[in-house]
Amino acid sequence: MTTDTPFQDLIKQMKLYTPDLDEDLVTQSYEYAKEKHEGQTRVSGEPYYTHPVEVASILADMKMDTATIMTAILHDTLEDTSATYDELKEKFSEEVADLVNGVSKLNKIESQSFEGKQAENFRKLLLAMSEDIRVLLVKLSDRLHNMRTLHHFKDRPDKTARISRETLDIYAPLAERIGIHQVKEELSDLSFSYLNPEAQESITNRLSFLRKEGGDVVKKIIKHLEGVIAKEGIKGEVSGREKTRYSIWKKMQRKNVTFEQLSDIMAFRIVVDDLSECYHTLGVLHSTYPTVPGRFKDFISTPKPNGYRSIHTTVLGPEKQRIEIQIRTEEMHREADLGVAAHWAYKEGSKKVDIKDIKQYRWLRELLDILEQDQRPEDFLENTKLELFQDKVFVFSPKGDLIELPNGATPVDFAYAVHSDVGDKCVGAKVSGRIAPLNTKLVNGDQVDIITSKTQTPSPAWERFVVTGKARSHIKKFIRLQQRSEYVILGKAMLKKVFQLEEYEFTEKAVTGIIKQMRVDEADDIYANIGSGHFAARDVFKTVFPAHKTETVKVPSEGIQDYAIARATDSNKSMPIKGLIPGMAVHFARCCHPLPGDRIVGIVTTGKGVTVHTIDCDTLETFADTPERWIDVSWGDEGDSPESHVGRLNVTFLNQAGGLGAVSTVIGKNGGNIVNLKIINRSLDFWDILIDVYVKDTKHLNNVIAALRATPEITSVDRAKS
């Protein structure tokens, strides 16, 4: 049996919390590691096998189970020696072999260059957690010991800075996230000492000066607090300490204050027997010392996401200085220091602890639930550094690949995340097997299947609901580049019409002459702005002929055809509206709900394209003074558009049982689909309602109206005009 002092100290550590420890098994793992690492040394010159023993000792401080301790001892054997997975499985157990293999994966990643690898490191850590959280605990302990011995690389400041930055950005936050406060604090402080040695030394010197000036201030405060709670019959252990140098520096940065302006660089802790004593102690302290407003936090009633529980309060203490006091039970204190490791109740021969049983770690459990649905965990995420903060959703492709998107993402965002061509050609989506609107907000675990069409192009309407920068930029690019030529043609036609109305001959030279005045680069920019509605055609005309006086031109209610300024082309056969340029953004007015079969007119609307109204819509009076904005349009041939359109009905029916049901039944039987319903008036005898119904055209809507009028419960039906 080995007599190496560090290992024997480890065994003594383990026996303190594991009386029935299988010492021979642990010793066997140590001897195996020592043999495999024979001849290998660390930069310090020490035999390499001393490092895994120190890592195991850190885990023993957390009272981890035997399998975890053995994993720590063996954690570098697969990566750095001739050891194999099968050999570890045969000599020790499948559980230990799996744990060592998990740690080994992380070591491989860590051996690569640091630049650009932070997110990948983090991803691999999460993957390891999905197998067994103890892999992460071993890795954190491994990193902690490496940081403790990083001073041996002082002649390589680039390496110490790289490792320290990685530790501060990835490992310390992970330790905090799973609640291992003591590891998080030490990792942060050690990293700080290498990344900002001047600030670290300055804070150290100031703390030393305060200790010298204040003498035994901490001891005096502890003694006073002990006396205060003992007087009230409270049994509690009082301790005090200075805050870490890194936490002091962070507070100085966050509050933008100097060291001298900090008033709570010391923290005191009172550990009591049970929950009720926590609040009893709080009451005693607040009745004894003046409290500092805004500095009270109850993490017992509302624990932190990592399960941390404690009461924090700041008072003007016995030395008339601000002191922060934490009040908690022994169990809370253990969890605060050890986090998830505190839940590892060691039982000889028991299986590994299931992290899902640790209720405090909801964020971790939810992440594991997502991972379990993924058939290919190696494809898990591309950028995951922020995933712990729950600002993303994870959705699956039909092949099972997992794609991360921001909260609020839609199938269109997903399509562009897969490939820009998929986004551009997207016409529909299935979400978890069901057809869903393209503006549906995706949730964790959704499987998204995008339906594409070669003839589809991005819709300007998508920009209203997409949330990813990639989707938005592609949509804007399409609007800018693909529709520009169409706006140019439309704008030019509109400007020509104004010239014609004012009895002037249209020439390109006239438009070219005002390019500088309009602050554009070329004439086509002027036409494009007119076509998109950003420039008024009449304002452009006035710029060309500033001395011309325009007579008010009224648009007659009949003869709209006289104002035709855009004509359909052969490529327009797939368009539902004739008289528009292909690809032009079209909106149907909600004031009149035009349907195929109605006489219609188009109005150029700023930033929207063309809005289609019925010829008798009251809103058209608003545009009577701007005839250049009117476009002669008509519905395409029957069958050109398979789409449904909204028809609005005013319906009055008897207020009796089954009345509303009769309305919906008749509409459904006649091929209509109710998409919206609003109650306008309700009395003892009648109900007046507005109903929006999907129909094919005016003929279809008239059939629905006729069927409703023939229904006994319905007293009147008319097509609504607004």
C-alpha positions in Angstrom: 0.0 0.0 0.0 1.3 3.5 -0.9 2.6 5.7 1.8 2.6 9.0 -0.2 1.6 11.8 2.2 -0.8 13.7 -0.2 -2.7 10.5 -1.0 -2.9 9.5 2.6 -4.2 12.9 3.5 -6.9 12.3 0.8 -7.9 9.0 2.4 -8.2 10.7 5.8 -10.4 13.4 4.2 -12.7 10.8 2.7 -13.0 8.8 5.9 -14.3 11.8 7.8 -17.6 11.7 5.7 -17.5 8.1 4.4 -16.9 5.8 7.4 -17.4 2.6 5.2 -15.0 3.8 2.5 -13.5 1.1 0.2 -10.0 2.3 0.7 -8.5 -0.5 -1.4 -10.5 0.5 -4.4 -9.4 4.2 -4.2 -5.8 3.1 -3.6 -6.0 0.9 -6.7 -7.0 3.8 -8.8 -4.2 5.9 -7.4 -1.6 3.2 -8.1 -2.9 2.8 -11.6 -2.7 6.5 -12.3 0.8 6.7 -10.8 1.9 3.9 -13.0 0.4 5.3 -16.1 1.8 8.8 -15.5 5.3 7.4 -14.7 8.0 9.7 -16.1 5.6 12.6 -16.7 6.2 15.8 -14.8 4.5 19.2 -14.4 6.1 22.5 -15.2 6.9 22.8 -11.5 9.1 19.7 -11.7 6.7 17.6 -9.5 5.6 14.2 -10.7 2.5 14.6 -12.8 0.4 12.2 -10.6 0.4 14.8 -7.8 -2.0 16.9 -9.8 -4.9 14.4 -9.9 -4.5 13.8 -6.2 -4.8 17.5 -5.5 -7.9 17.7 -7.7 -9.4 14.7 -5.8 -8.7 16.5 -2.5 -10.7 19.6 -3.7 -13.6 17.3 -4.4 -13.2 15.5 -1.1 -13.6 19.0 0.5 -17.0 18.9 -1.2 -17.7 15.5 0.3 -18.1 13.9 -3.1 -18.7 10.2 -3.6 -16.0 7.5 -4.2 -16.7 7.3 -8.0 -16.1 11.1 -8.4 -12.9 10.9 -6.3 -11.6 8.0 -8.4 -12.5 9.9 -11.6 -10.4 12.9 -10.4 -7.4 10.6 -9.8 -7.8 9.0 -13.2 -9.1 12.0 -15.2 -6.0 12.5 -17.3 -5.2 8.9 -18.0 -7.3 8.5 -21.2 -5.8 11.7 -22.7 -2.2 11.5 -21.6 -1.3 7.9 -21.2 -1.8 4.5 -22.8 -4.9 3.8 -20.7 -8.1 2.8 -22.6 -11.8 3.1 -21.8 -12.2 -0.7 -21.8 -9.3 -1.0 -19.4 -10.8 1.5 -17.0 -14.2 -0.2 -17.3 -12.7 -3.6 -16.5 -10.4 -2.5 -13.7 -12.8 -0.2 -11.9 -16.4 0.2 -13.2 -18.4 1.4 -16.2 -19.5 4.4 -14.1 -15.9 5.5 -13.5 -14.9 4.8 -17.1 -17.8 7.0 -18.4 -16.9 9.8 -16.0 -13.3 9.8 -17.0 -14.2 9.7 -20.7 -16.5 12.7 -20.2 -13.6 14.7 -18.6 -11.2 13.5 -21.3 -13.5 15.1 -24.0 -13.2 18.5 -22.3 -9.4 18.1 -22.0 -9.2 17.6 -25.8 -11.1 20.8 -26.4 -9.0 22.7 -23.9 -5.8 21.7 -25.6 -6.7 23.6 -28.7 -6.1 27.3 -29.3 -8.2 29.7 -27.2 -9.3 32.2 -29.8 -12.8 31.4 -31.0 -13.1 28.4 -28.7 -14.9 29.9 -25.7 -18.4 29.0 -27.0 -17.2 25.6 -28.1 -15.7 24.9 -24.7 -18.9 25.9 -23.1 -20.9 23.8 -25.4 -18.8 20.7 -24.6 -19.2 21.4 -20.9 -22.9 21.4 -21.3 -22.8 18.2 -23.2 -20.8 16.6 -20.4 -23.3 17.8 -17.9 -26.1 16.1 -19.9 -24.3 12.8 -19.2 -23.4 13.4 -15.6 -23.0 16.6 -13.6 -20.0 15.1 -11.8 -18.0 15.5 -15.0 -18.4 19.3 -14.6 -17.4 19.1 -10.9 -14.2 17.3 -11.7 -13.4 19.8 -14.5 -14.0 22.8 -12.2 -11.7 21.2 -9.6 -9.1 20.5 -12.2 -9.3 24.1 -13.4 -9.0 25.3 -9.8 -5.8 23.4 -9.1 -4.4 24.6 -12.4 -5.1 28.2 -11.4 -3.5 27.6 -8.0 -0.3 26.5 -9.8 -0.4 29.0 -12.7 2.4 31.0 -11.1 4.8 28.4 -12.6 4.0 30.0 -16.0 5.0 33.5 -15.0 7.6 33.7 -17.7 4.7 33.2 -20.3 2.3 36.1 -19.6 0.4 35.4 -22.8 -0.5 31.9 -21.6 -1.4 33.0 -18.0 -3.6 35.8 -19.5 -5.3 33.4 -21.9 -6.1 30.8 -19.2 -7.2 33.4 -16.7 -9.6 35.1 -19.2 -11.1 31.7 -20.1 -11.5 30.9 -16.4 -13.1 34.2 -15.6 -15.4 34.1 -18.6 -16.5 30.4 -18.6 -15.5 28.4 -15.5 -16.2 30.9 -12.7 -19.7 31.7 -14.0 -20.4 28.0 -14.4 -19.3 27.4 -10.8 -21.6 30.2 -9.7 -24.5 28.9 -11.8 -24.4 25.5 -10.1 -24.0 27.2 -6.7 -20.4 26.3 -5.8 -19.7 29.7 -4.3 -16.3 28.9 -2.8 -14.9 27.6 -6.1 -16.4 30.5 -8.0 -14.8 33.0 -5.6 -11.3 31.4 -5.7 -11.4 31.0 -9.5 -12.4 34.7 -9.9 -9.8 36.0 -7.5 -6.9 33.9 -9.0 -7.9 35.0 -12.5 -8.1 38.7 -11.4 -4.5 38.5 -10.0 -3.2 37.6 -13.5 -5.4 39.8 -15.6 -5.1 43.0 -13.5 -2.2 42.5 -11.1 -1.9 46.3 -10.4 -5.5 46.6 -9.2 -5.2 43.4 -7.2 -2.0 44.6 -5.5 -3.6 48.0 -4.7 -6.6 46.4 -3.1 -4.5 44.0 -1.1 -2.4 46.8 0.2 -5.4 48.8 1.2 -7.0 45.9 3.0 -3.7 45.4 4.9 -3.7 49.0 5.9 -7.3 48.8 7.1 -6.4 45.7 9.2 -3.5 47.5 10.7 -5.5 50.6 11.4 -8.6 48.9 12.7 -6.8 46.3 14.8 -9.1 43.4 15.6 -12.3 45.1 14.3 -13.7 41.9 12.8 -13.2 40.1 16.1 -14.9 42.9 18.0 -17.9 42.9 15.7 -18.2 39.1 15.9 -18.1 39.2 19.7 -20.7 42.0 19.8 -23.0 40.1 17.4 -22.7 36.9 19.5 -23.7 38.8 22.6 -26.7 40.3 20.9 -28.2 37.0 19.7 -27.3 35.1 22.8 -29.2 37.7 24.9 -32.3 36.7 23.0 -31.7 33.0 23.4 -30.6 32.3 19.8 -28.0 29.7 19.3 -25.9 30.6 16.3 -22.4 30.6 15.0 -21.0 34.0 14.0 -18.2 34.4 11.6 -16.7 37.3 9.6 -14.4 37.8 6.7 -13.2 40.4 4.2 -14.7 40.2 0.8 -12.5 38.9 -2.0 -10.3 41.4 -3.9 -12.1 40.6 -7.2 -15.6 41.2 -5.7 -14.3 44.5 -4.2 -12.9 45.6 -7.6 -16.2 44.6 -9.4 -18.2 46.7 -6.9 -15.9 49.6 -7.4 -16.3 49.3 -11.2 -20.1 48.8 -11.0 -20.8 51.7 -8.6 -18.0 53.9 -10.0 -16.6 54.6 -6.6 -13.1 54.5 -5.0 -12.0 52.0 -2.4 -12.4 54.6 0.3 -16.0 55.1 -0.6 -16.9 51.4 -0.2 -18.6 50.8 3.2 -19.2 47.1 3.2 -15.9 45.4 2.5 -16.5 43.0 5.4 -19.2 40.4 5.5 -20.5 38.6 8.6 -22.5 35.4 8.7 -24.8 34.0 11.4 -25.6 30.3 11.0 -28.6 29.2 13.1 -30.4 25.9 13.8 -33.6 26.3 11.8 -35.7 28.5 9.4 -37.7 30.2 12.1 -34.5 31.3 13.9 -33.4 33.0 10.7 -36.2 35.5 10.9 -36.0 35.7 14.7 -32.3 36.7 14.3 -33.2 39.2 11.6 -35.8 40.9 13.9 -33.2 41.1 16.7 -30.6 42.7 14.5 -33.0 45.2 13.0 -34.2 46.2 16.5 -30.6 46.6 17.8 -28.9 48.3 14.9 -30.1 51.0 12.4 -30.7 49.4 9.0 -29.4 50.8 5.7 -32.4 51.4 3.4 -32.5 49.3 0.2 -29.9 46.8 1.4 -32.2 44.0 2.5 -32.7 40.9 0.4 -34.6 37.7 1.3 -33.3 34.8 -0.8 -35.0 32.3 1.5 -38.5 33.2 0.4 -37.2 33.8 -3.2 -34.1 31.7 -3.8 -31.6 32.6 -6.6 -31.8 30.5 -9.8 -28.9 28.4 -8.6 -30.7 27.4 -5.4 -28.9 29.9 -3.1 -30.9 30.7 0.1 -30.0 33.3 2.7 -31.1 36.6 4.2 -28.9 39.6 3.5 -29.1 42.8 5.4 -26.8 45.8 5.9 -26.8 47.7 9.3 -24.8 50.3 11.0 -22.9 47.9 13.3 -21.3 48.3 16.7 -18.3 50.2 15.3 -20.7 52.6 13.6 -19.8 51.4 10.2 -21.8 49.6 7.6 -21.6 45.8 7.8 -23.3 43.2 5.7 -24.8 40.3 7.6 -26.0 37.0 6.1 -28.4 34.8 8.1 -28.9 31.2 7.1 -29.2 27.6 8.4 -26.4 25.1 8.4 -28.1 23.3 5.4 -28.3 26.7 3.5 -24.7 27.4 4.3 -23.6 24.1 3.0 -25.5 24.6 -0.2 -24.2 28.2 -0.6 -20.6 26.9 -0.5 -21.0 23.6 -2.3 -24.1 24.1 -4.5 -25.1 21.0 -6.5 -22.3 19.1 -4.8 -24.0 19.5 -1.4 -26.8 17.2 -2.6 -24.5 14.3 -3.1 -25.4 12.0 -0.3 -22.8 9.2 -0.6 -24.1 5.7 -0.4 -21.8 2.8 -1.1 -22.8 0.9 -4.2 -25.5 3.4 -5.2 -25.9 4.6 -8.7 -25.0 8.1 -9.8 -27.2 10.9 -8.5 -29.8 12.1 -11.1 -29.5 15.8 -11.4 -33.2 16.0 -12.3 -34.0 15.1 -8.7 -32.3 18.3 -7.5 -35.3 20.6 -7.7 -33.4 23.9 -7.2 -31.6 23.6 -10.5 -34.5 24.2 -12.7 -32.5 25.9 -15.5 -30.2 22.8 -15.7 -33.1 20.3 -15.7 -34.9 22.2 -18.5 -31.7 22.2 -20.6 -31.3 18.4 -20.1 -34.9 17.8 -21.1 -34.1 19.5 -24.4 -30.9 17.6 -24.9 -32.7 14.3 -24.3 -34.9 14.9 -27.3 -31.9 15.4 -29.6 -30.8 12.2 -31.4 -27.4 13.8 -32.3 -26.0 15.5 -29.2 -22.8 16.3 -31.1 -24.7 18.9 -33.1 -25.9 20.7 -30.0 -25.9 24.5 -30.6 -23.5 26.8 -32.3 -23.4 29.7 -29.9 -24.4 28.8 -26.3 -22.7 31.2 -24.0 -26.0 32.9 -23.1 -28.2 29.9 -23.1 -28.0 29.5 -19.3 -29.8 32.8 -19.1 -32.9 31.5 -20.8 -33.0 34.1 -23.6 -33.0 31.5 -26.4 -35.3 28.7 -27.7 -34.0 25.4 -29.0 -35.9 23.9 -32.0 -35.2 20.9 -34.2 -35.0 20.4 -37.9 -36.7 17.3 -39.5 -33.3 15.5 -39.3 -33.0 16.1 -35.6 -30.4 18.8 -35.8 -30.8 21.3 -32.9 -30.8 25.0 -33.8 -30.7 27.9 -31.3 -32.8 31.0 -31.9 -33.7 34.1 -29.8 -36.9 34.1 -27.8 -39.8 35.1 -30.0 -38.3 33.5 -33.1 -40.7 32.3 -35.9 -40.6 29.7 -38.6 -39.2 32.4 -41.0 -36.3 33.0 -38.5 -35.7 29.2 -38.5 -35.8 29.0 -42.3 -33.1 31.7 -42.6 -31.0 30.0 -39.8 -31.0 26.8 -41.9 -30.0 28.6 -45.1 -30.7 32.0 -46.7 -32.2 30.2 -49.8 -34.6 28.3 -47.6 -35.7 31.6 -46.0 -36.2 33.3 -49.4 -38.3 30.4 -50.8 -40.4 29.8 -47.6 -44.1 29.6 -48.2 -45.3 27.7 -45.1 -44.2 25.7 -42.1 -45.1 22.6 -40.1 -44.4 23.0 -36.4 -44.4 19.7 -34.5 -46.3 18.1 -37.4 -49.0 20.7 -37.8 -49.4 23.5 -40.3 -48.7 26.8 -38.5 -48.7 30.4 -39.6 -45.3 31.9 -40.4 -45.6 34.3 -37.5 -46.0 31.5 -35.0 -43.6 32.0 -32.0 -41.6 28.9 -31.6 -41.0 27.2 -28.2 -38.4 24.9 -26.8 -38.5 21.4 -28.4 -40.6 22.4 -31.5 -39.7 20.4 -34.6 -39.9 22.8 -37.6 -40.3 21.7 -41.2 -40.2 24.5 -43.8 -42.2 24.2 -47.0 -40.6 26.0 -50.0 -41.5 27.0 -53.5 -39.3 28.0 -56.4 -41.6 30.9 -57.3 -41.7 32.4 -53.7 -39.9 35.6 -52.8 -39.6 37.2 -49.3 -42.7 39.0 -48.2 -42.3 42.6 -46.8 -44.8 41.6 -44.2 -42.3 39.2 -42.7 -40.3 42.1 -41.4 -43.0 42.9 -38.9 -42.5 39.6 -36.9 -39.0 38.2 -37.5 -36.5 38.7 -34.7 -33.2 37.5 -36.0 -30.8 39.9 -37.7 -30.1 37.5 -40.5 -33.8 37.2 -41.5 -34.4 40.9 -41.3 -31.4 41.8 -43.3 -32.3 39.3 -46.1 -35.9 40.6 -46.2 -34.7 44.2 -46.4 -32.2 43.3 -49.0 -34.9 41.8 -51.2 -37.2 44.8 -50.8 -34.3 47.1 -51.6 -32.8 45.3 -54.6 -35.6 43.1 -56.1 -38.4 45.6 -55.8 -36.4 48.7 -56.7 -36.8 48.2 -60.5 -40.5 47.7 -60.0 -40.8 50.9 -58.0 -38.8 52.7 -60.6 -41.3 51.7 -63.3 -44.3 52.6 -61.2 -42.8 55.9 -60.0 -41.9 56.9 -63.5 -45.4 56.2 -64.7 -46.9 58.2 -61.8 -44.6 61.2 -62.6 -45.5 61.0 -66.3 -49.2 61.2 -65.3 -48.7 64.4 -63.4 -46.8 65.9 -66.4 -49.8 64.9 -68.6 -52.4 66.3 -66.2 -50.5 69.6 -66.1 -50.1 69.5 -69.9 -46.3 69.3 -69.9 -44.1 67.0 -72.0 -42.3 64.5 -69.8 -38.5 64.3 -70.5 -35.7 62.4 -68.7 -33.6 65.6 -68.9 -36.1 67.5 -66.7 -35.8 64.8 -64.0 -32.0 64.6 -64.3 -31.8 68.3 -63.7 -33.2 68.0 -60.1 -31.0 65.1 -58.8 -29.0 67.4 -56.5 -32.0 69.2 -55.2 -33.7 65.9 -54.3 -30.4 64.7 -52.7 -30.2 61.4 -54.6 -27.6 59.9 -56.9 -29.5 59.3 -60.0 -32.9 59.7 -61.7 -34.0 56.2 -60.9 -33.7 57.0 -57.2 -36.4 59.7 -57.7 -38.6 57.3 -59.5 -38.1 54.6 -56.9 -39.0 56.9 -54.1 -42.2 58.0 -55.9 -43.1 54.4 -56.6 -42.6 53.4 -52.9 -44.5 56.4 -51.7 -41.6 58.3 -50.1 -41.8 61.1 -52.6 -45.0 62.6 -53.9 -45.1 62.8 -57.7 -46.6 66.2 -57.6 -43.8 67.5 -55.3 -41.3 66.3 -57.8 -43.1 68.0 -60.6 -43.1 71.3 -58.6 -39.4 70.9 -58.1 -38.9 70.7 -61.9 -41.3 73.6 -62.5 -41.3 75.7 -59.3 -43.1 78.7 -61.0 -46.0 76.6 -62.3 -49.3 77.1 -60.5 -51.4 73.9 -60.2 -55.1 74.0 -60.4 -56.9 71.6 -58.0 -57.8 68.4 -59.8 -60.7 66.4 -58.6 -61.1 62.7 -59.3 -64.5 61.9 -60.6 -66.3 59.0 -58.9 -66.8 57.5 -62.4 -64.2 57.0 -65.1 -61.3 55.9 -62.9 -59.9 54.2 -66.0 -58.9 57.6 -67.2 -56.2 57.6 -64.6 -54.5 54.3 -65.5 -50.8 54.5 -64.9 -49.7 50.9 -64.6 -50.5 47.9 -66.7 -50.2 44.2 -66.2 -47.5 42.3 -68.1 -47.5 38.7 -69.3 -45.4 37.9 -66.1 -48.3 39.1 -64.0 -50.6 36.1 -64.7 -49.9 34.6 -61.2 -50.9 37.9 -59.6 -54.4 38.3 -58.1 -54.5 42.0 -59.1 -54.2 43.2 -62.7 -52.7 46.6 -63.3 -49.8 46.2 -60.8 -46.1 45.6 -61.4 -45.0 42.0 -60.5 -43.7 41.8 -57.0 -45.4 45.0 -55.9 -46.4 45.0 -52.2 -50.2 44.9 -52.1 -52.5 45.5 -49.1 -56.3 45.2 -49.0 -58.0 48.1 -47.2 -59.7 47.1 -43.9 -62.2 50.0 -44.3 -64.0 48.3 -47.2 -62.6 44.7 -47.5 -62.5 44.4 -51.3 -63.4 41.1 -52.8 -62.9 39.5 -56.2 -65.8 40.8 -58.2 -65.8 44.3 -56.7 -64.7 47.2 -58.8 -61.5 48.3 -57.2 -58.9 51.0 -57.3 -55.3 51.1 -56.0 -53.8 53.9 -53.8 -50.0 54.2 -53.5 -49.4 54.3 -49.7 -46.1 55.6 -48.2 -43.9 52.7 -47.2 -46.5 50.1 -47.9 -46.8 49.9 -51.7 -50.4 49.8 -53.0 -53.6 49.6 -50.9 -56.6 48.3 -52.7 -60.1 49.8 -52.0 -63.5 49.2 -53.5 -64.5 52.0 -55.9 -67.3 53.2 -53.6 -65.2 53.3 -50.4 -65.7 56.5 -48.5 -62.0 56.7 -47.7 -61.2 57.5 -51.3 -62.4 61.1 -50.7 -59.2 61.6 -48.7 -57.1 61.1 -51.9 -59.2 63.2 -54.3 -56.5 65.9 -54.5 -53.7 63.5 -55.3 -54.7 61.8 -58.6 -51.2 60.7 -59.2 -51.5 58.2 -56.4 -54.4 56.4 -58.0 -53.8 53.3 -59.9 -56.4 51.6 -62.2 -56.4 48.0 -61.1 -58.8 45.0 -61.5 -59.1 41.5 -60.3 -57.3 38.8 -62.2 -59.2 36.2 -64.3 -61.2 33.7 -62.3 -58.9 31.0 -60.9 -55.8 33.2 -61.0 -55.9 33.5 -57.2 -56.7 30.5 -55.0 -56.5 32.7 -51.9 -59.4 33.5 -49.6 -60.4 37.0 -48.9 -62.1 38.7 -46.0 -65.7 39.8 -46.4 -67.3 41.7 -43.5 -71.0 41.3 -42.6 -73.5 43.2 -40.4 -75.8 40.5 -38.9 -78.8 41.0 -36.6 -80.4 37.9 -35.0 -82.8 37.0 -32.3 -81.4 36.8 -28.8 -82.4 33.2 -28.1 -80.8 29.9 -27.5 -78.9 28.7 -30.6 -79.0 32.0 -32.3 -75.3 32.5 -32.7 -74.9 28.9 -33.4 -77.3 29.2 -36.3 -75.2 32.0 -37.8 -71.9 30.1 -37.6 -73.6 26.9 -38.9 -75.0 28.5 -42.0 -71.7 30.3 -42.8 -69.8 27.0 -42.5 -72.3 25.0 -44.6 -71.9 27.5 -47.4 -68.2 27.3 -47.5 -67.3 30.4 -45.4 -64.8 30.4 -42.5 -65.3 32.9 -39.7 -62.0 34.6 -38.8 -63.3 37.4 -36.5 -66.5 38.3 -34.7 -67.4 41.5 -32.8 -70.5 42.1 -30.8 -71.8 45.6 -31.6 -75.0 45.7 -29.6 -76.8 43.3 -27.3 -80.4 43.8 -26.0 -83.1 41.6 -24.6 -84.4 40.8 -28.0 -81.6 41.1 -30.6 -77.8 40.9 -31.1 -76.0 43.0 -33.6 -72.6 41.6 -34.7 -69.8 42.2 -37.2 -68.4 39.0 -38.7 -65.3 38.7 -40.9 -65.7 35.7 -43.2 -63.1 34.1 -45.5 -64.8 33.8 -49.0 -63.5 33.4 -52.6 -65.2 36.4 -54.1 -68.3 38.6 -54.1 -70.5 35.8 -55.6 -69.5 33.5 -52.7 -70.2 36.3 -50.2 -73.6 36.9 -51.7 -74.5 33.2 -51.5 -73.6 33.3 -47.8 -75.7 36.4 -47.3 -78.7 34.8 -49.1 -78.4 31.7 -46.9 -78.3 33.8 -43.7 -81.3 35.8 -44.8 -83.2 32.6 -45.2 -82.5 31.5 -41.6 -85.5 32.1 -39.2 -83.3 33.3 -36.3 -81.6 36.0 -38.4 -83.6 39.2 -39.0 -81.2 41.1 -41.2 -77.8 40.7 -43.0 -75.8 43.3 -45.0 -72.3 43.6 -46.3 -70.5 46.0 -44.0 -68.7 49.1 -45.4 -66.3 49.7 -42.5 
